[in-house]
Amino acid sequence: MEKIIPIKLTLNRTIRKTYPDRSFWKYIIYEDPAQANSYRAHLSFHSINGNNQINHYEVIFNKNSNLSELFKIDENYFRLKFKKA
């Protein structure tokens, strides 16, 4: 079963969430130039616990939906969901 991550629909602006261990993730959402009816979210996860690992993901949303396509991080599945304003 996938986990749902709620996010704000804010176009062309980087949003960042930082944790007490200084690790963080950030995302930016923009209109997908290749698919007129879609948004694309670029996600990056940054680990600061000695290994400075960075993972990047591209996730697509249909503009008529508030739920993204399914994506996988390690062995876990996720979807992004736009929060209601």
C-alpha positions in Angstrom: 0.0 0.0 0.0 1.3 3.4 -0.9 1.8 6.3 1.5 0.3 9.7 0.6 2.4 12.8 1.0 0.3 16.1 1.2 1.9 19.1 -0.6 0.7 22.6 -1.6 0.1 23.4 -5.3 2.5 26.2 -5.6 3.9 26.6 -9.1 7.5 27.5 -9.9 8.6 28.0 -6.3 10.8 25.7 -4.2 9.2 24.4 -1.0 11.5 22.9 1.6 10.8 20.8 4.7 13.7 20.4 7.2 13.9 17.9 10.1 15.7 18.2 13.4 18.7 16.2 12.2 19.1 18.8 9.4 18.1 16.4 6.7 15.5 17.8 4.4 13.4 17.3 1.3 12.3 19.9 -1.2 10.1 20.1 -4.3 9.1 22.4 -7.1 6.0 22.0 -9.3 5.8 23.4 -12.8 3.6 22.9 -15.8 5.0 20.1 -17.9 6.1 21.5 -21.3 6.0 18.0 -22.9 2.5 17.2 -21.7 0.1 20.1 -21.8 -2.4 18.5 -19.4 0.1 17.7 -16.7 2.1 19.2 -13.8 5.6 17.8 -13.0 7.1 17.8 -9.5 10.8 17.6 -9.0 11.6 16.1 -5.6 14.9 15.9 -3.9 15.7 14.3 -0.5 18.9 15.3 1.3 20.5 13.3 4.1 23.0 15.1 6.3 23.8 12.2 8.6 27.4 11.8 7.4 26.9 10.6 3.9 25.3 13.7 2.3 23.2 11.5 0.1 20.8 13.2 -2.4 18.1 11.4 -4.2 16.0 13.0 -7.0 12.6 12.0 -8.4 10.3 13.4 -11.1 6.6 12.9 -10.4 3.7 13.6 -12.8 0.2 14.9 -12.0 -2.7 15.1 -14.4 -4.1 18.6 -14.0 -7.6 17.1 -13.5 -6.5 15.1 -10.5 -5.1 16.0 -7.1 -3.2 12.7 -6.8 0.2 12.0 -8.5 1.4 9.0 -10.2 2.8 6.2 -8.0 6.6 6.4 -7.4 9.0 4.3 -5.4 11.7 5.2 -2.9 13.8 2.2 -1.8 11.1 -0.4 -1.2 8.3 2.0 -0.3 5.6 3.4 -2.7 4.3 6.9 -2.5 1.9 9.4 -4.1 1.8 13.1 -3.7 -1.5 14.7 -3.0 -2.4 18.4 -3.4 -3.7 20.0 -0.1 -6.9 21.9 -0.3 -6.4 25.6 0.0 
